[in-house]
Amino acid sequence: MPLRELDTDYLVVGCGAAGMAFTDALVDASKLDVIMVDRRHAPGGHWNEAYPFVKLHQPAAFYGVSSLRLGDDAIDRHGPNEGLYEQASAAQICSYYDLVMRERLVPTGRVRYFPMCDYAAGPDGTHPFVSRVSGEAYAVTVRKALVDANYLQPSVPASTPPPFEVAPDARCVSVDKLASIEDHPDRHVVVGTGKTAIDACLWLLQGGVSPDAIRWIRPRELLLNNRLYMQCGNLVGNLFEGISLQMEAAAKATSLADLFDRLEDSDQLLRVDERVAPGMYKGATVSASELAALRRIEDVVRLGHVRRVERDRIVLEQGTVPAGAHDLHVHCAARGLRLAPAVPMFAPGRVTLQPIRIGLIPFNAAIVGFIEATRSDLADKNRLCPPNPLPDVPLDWVRGTLIGMNADRMWAKEPDIAAWLEGTRLNAARGLRHPPRSRGASAGPARVRACGEAASCRRAGIASGGRGRGPRPARACACA
Ligand SMILES: Cc1cc2nc3c(=O)[nH]c(=O)nc-3n(C[C@H](O)[C@H](O)[C@H](O)COP(=O)(O)OP(=O)(O)OC[C@H]3O[C@@H](n4cnc5c(N)ncnc54)[C@H](O)[C@@H]3O)c2cc1C
């Protein structure tokens, strides 16, 4: 088959959340053209293989690409996310990215999309890719840069075998199969610490499974962001209140341990079991009602990682626990995003998409796209886009917050970036200069706060006073 030769300004490898947000911002702010390549059949990256009950852990109102709204920007009126901006399901996210590609990017006439194509850098800096269906081979001449939109290489349970052995007569499914199980097992054994395991536990509880019929194997205790404070639009006051509480905690802290106590006491960071020292922080969020539900699961195994699941026992790093023959083990133990080392965001002929603000993949990719479109000096672009490696342990919150805030300070000094930040829907903090009127959000309280009284607050479940700092100061609460 003859080689097809193409040329372009940018070759974006990866049409997941990062590649899509980068390209959308780049073509919006320039006249440049782009070729987008992905080995998957549809844009949206790993969301195409997500488990059926997954939702974003952040509001949909600031996920996706800048040029198209995801969801209705509504505030949930009931359910575990009540009072907060709606999240989006995997099905919504996938159809959204399909729409972005078909109705936003391709119609610009400057974006060409090649699904089902594998890219592999060629010798001497060439850029070949091959169709996985037709075998057709392409060679691309890249005038400006190759964009690596897969640097974080997320891995999800659907495409990653469990990192433990499973005996042939034991039952174990990956989380994406959980919704198709036909019989109900005696016990669900959820294996994993992160957001996926949390989702699996919540989904089971919401489906009526008794907390006593769930065992949660949680090698590390996870520190979580409080979704109450990760809001935008009509609730942007919550976001700024959270930031000021964090800064107050940092200013008053006498040690790192004291800082984390203060962050938890002010409900900025949460954990399911406050008796156990947290060992993990990934930037995932939880609502107060979800946290309260998770705390109903009491059978928590903390003996390190699972090594082997057998019919009648589970072998872990630090011991063994008995298992039942009718237990269903649920694999939620994929790595998620790779803890990749920071590399310069911009190098000659190459852009490597990485986080800047913690946990906001689309926002970060979009601002890199805008800066690439509007600046040419490599050093200046790198100054404005400091890579912020993904967090893994609680201490990483400090570094991640510092890098993100420093970047914000630099952006505020550049009028065009400040204007872009004010205009893009991906920036949760927009509205500071011009507070949004209703952007389609159903009317909600301007500020929704938890009072911190676990017994009386409808949004409670957060405060339990477990760290011995005494009662928290009373605050205005929407529940009053
Ligand atoms: C359960 C869950 C919930 C999450 N919730 C949020 C959230 O609320 N907010 C948030 O910001 N993030 C969230 N995340 C993080 C999420 O991973 C990112 O938002 C985002 O989807 C990652 O996108 P990506 O583009 O970096 O990677 P991917 O989605 O993996 O996209 C990369 C693409 O590159 C393609 N590719 C790779 N190599 C090649 C090659 N050589 N040739 C061709 N194609 C290639 C792959 O096929 C893939 O489609 C969540 C993650 C999970 C697992």
The ligand as a Tripos MOL2 file, in Angstrom:
@<TRIPOS>MOLECULE
LIG
   53    58     1     0     0
SMALL
NO_CHARGES

@<TRIPOS>ATOM
      1 C1        -12.9750    7.1250   37.1690 C.3       1 LIG1
      2 C2        -12.2680    8.3580   36.7480 C.ar      1 LIG1
      3 C3        -12.8320    9.6120   37.0110 C.ar      1 LIG1
      4 C4        -12.1550   10.7710   36.6530 C.ar      1 LIG1
      5 N1        -12.7180   11.9830   36.9130 N.ar      1 LIG1
      6 C5        -12.0510   13.1160   36.5530 C.ar      1 LIG1
      7 C6        -12.5910   14.4220   36.8010 C.ar      1 LIG1
      8 O1        -13.6710   14.5690   37.3580 O.2       1 LIG1
      9 N2        -11.8730   15.4950   36.4330 N.ar      1 LIG1
     10 C7        -10.6500   15.3870   35.8240 C.ar      1 LIG1
     11 O2        -10.0430   16.3940   35.4700 O.2       1 LIG1
     12 N3        -10.1300   14.1710   35.5910 N.ar      1 LIG1
     13 C8        -10.7870   13.0580   35.9410 C.ar      1 LIG1
     14 N4        -10.2340   11.8440   35.7080 N.ar      1 LIG1
     15 C9         -8.9050   11.8150   35.1420 C.3       1 LIG1
     16 C10        -9.0230   11.5010   33.6710 C.3       1 LIG1
     17 O3         -8.1550   10.4500   33.4500 O.3       1 LIG1
     18 C11        -8.7670   12.7080   32.8200 C.3       1 LIG1
     19 O4         -9.7800   13.6540   33.0240 O.3       1 LIG1
     20 C12        -8.7260   12.4180   31.3490 C.3       1 LIG1
     21 O5         -9.8320   11.6950   30.9010 O.3       1 LIG1
     22 C13        -7.4300   11.8210   30.9170 C.3       1 LIG1
     23 O6         -7.3580   12.1060   29.5630 O.3       1 LIG1
     24 P1         -6.0570   11.9820   28.7150 P.3       1 LIG1
     25 O7         -6.3380   12.6560   27.4330 O.co2     1 LIG1
     26 O8         -4.8900   12.4350   29.5150 O.co2     1 LIG1
     27 O9         -5.8250   10.4040   28.5370 O.3       1 LIG1
     28 P2         -6.6940    9.2580   27.6950 P.3       1 LIG1
     29 O10        -8.1000    9.4260   27.9930 O.co2     1 LIG1
     30 O11        -6.0530    7.9870   28.0030 O.co2     1 LIG1
     31 O12        -6.3830    9.6990   26.2110 O.3       1 LIG1
     32 C14        -5.1690    9.4070   25.5790 C.3       1 LIG1
     33 C15        -5.4810    8.8090   24.2270 C.3       1 LIG1
     34 O13        -4.2580    8.6170   23.5310 O.3       1 LIG1
     35 C16        -4.3910    7.5040   22.6980 C.3       1 LIG1
     36 N5         -3.0560    7.0310   22.3670 N.ar      1 LIG1
     37 C17        -2.0610    6.7590   23.2420 C.ar      1 LIG1
     38 N6         -0.9470    6.3790   22.5850 N.ar      1 LIG1
     39 C18        -1.2490    6.4120   21.2690 C.ar      1 LIG1
     40 C19        -0.5110    6.1180   20.0880 C.ar      1 LIG1
     41 N7          0.7680    5.7410   20.1400 N.pl3     1 LIG1
     42 N8         -1.1310    6.2240   18.9050 N.ar      1 LIG1
     43 C20        -2.4220    6.6190   18.8540 C.ar      1 LIG1
     44 N9         -3.1690    6.9200   19.9370 N.ar      1 LIG1
     45 C21        -2.5850    6.8180   21.1240 C.ar      1 LIG1
     46 C22        -5.1860    6.5240   23.5250 C.3       1 LIG1
     47 O14        -5.8550    5.6070   22.6970 O.3       1 LIG1
     48 C23        -6.1500    7.4530   24.2720 C.3       1 LIG1
     49 O15        -7.4100    7.5030   23.6500 O.3       1 LIG1
     50 C24       -10.8940   10.6700   36.0310 C.ar      1 LIG1
     51 C25       -10.3480    9.4160   35.7490 C.ar      1 LIG1
     52 C26       -11.0190    8.2740   36.0980 C.ar      1 LIG1
     53 C27       -10.3920    6.9310   35.7840 C.3       1 LIG1
@<TRIPOS>BOND
     1     1     2 1
     2     2     3 ar
     3     2    52 ar
     4     3     4 ar
     5     4     5 ar
     6     4    50 ar
     7     5     6 ar
     8     6     7 ar
     9     6    13 1
    10     7     8 2
    11     7     9 ar
    12     9    10 ar
    13    10    11 2
    14    10    12 ar
    15    12    13 ar
    16    13    14 ar
    17    14    15 1
    18    14    50 ar
    19    15    16 1
    20    16    17 1
    21    16    18 1
    22    18    19 1
    23    18    20 1
    24    20    21 1
    25    20    22 1
    26    22    23 1
    27    23    24 1
    28    24    25 2
    29    24    26 1
    30    24    27 1
    31    27    28 1
    32    28    29 2
    33    28    30 1
    34    28    31 1
    35    31    32 1
    36    32    33 1
    37    33    34 1
    38    33    48 1
    39    34    35 1
    40    35    36 1
    41    35    46 1
    42    36    37 ar
    43    36    45 ar
    44    37    38 ar
    45    38    39 ar
    46    39    40 ar
    47    39    45 ar
    48    40    41 1
    49    40    42 ar
    50    42    43 ar
    51    43    44 ar
    52    44    45 ar
    53    46    47 1
    54    46    48 1
    55    48    49 1
    56    50    51 ar
    57    51    52 ar
    58    52    53 1
@<TRIPOS>SUBSTRUCTURE
     1 LIG1         1 GROUP 0 **** ****
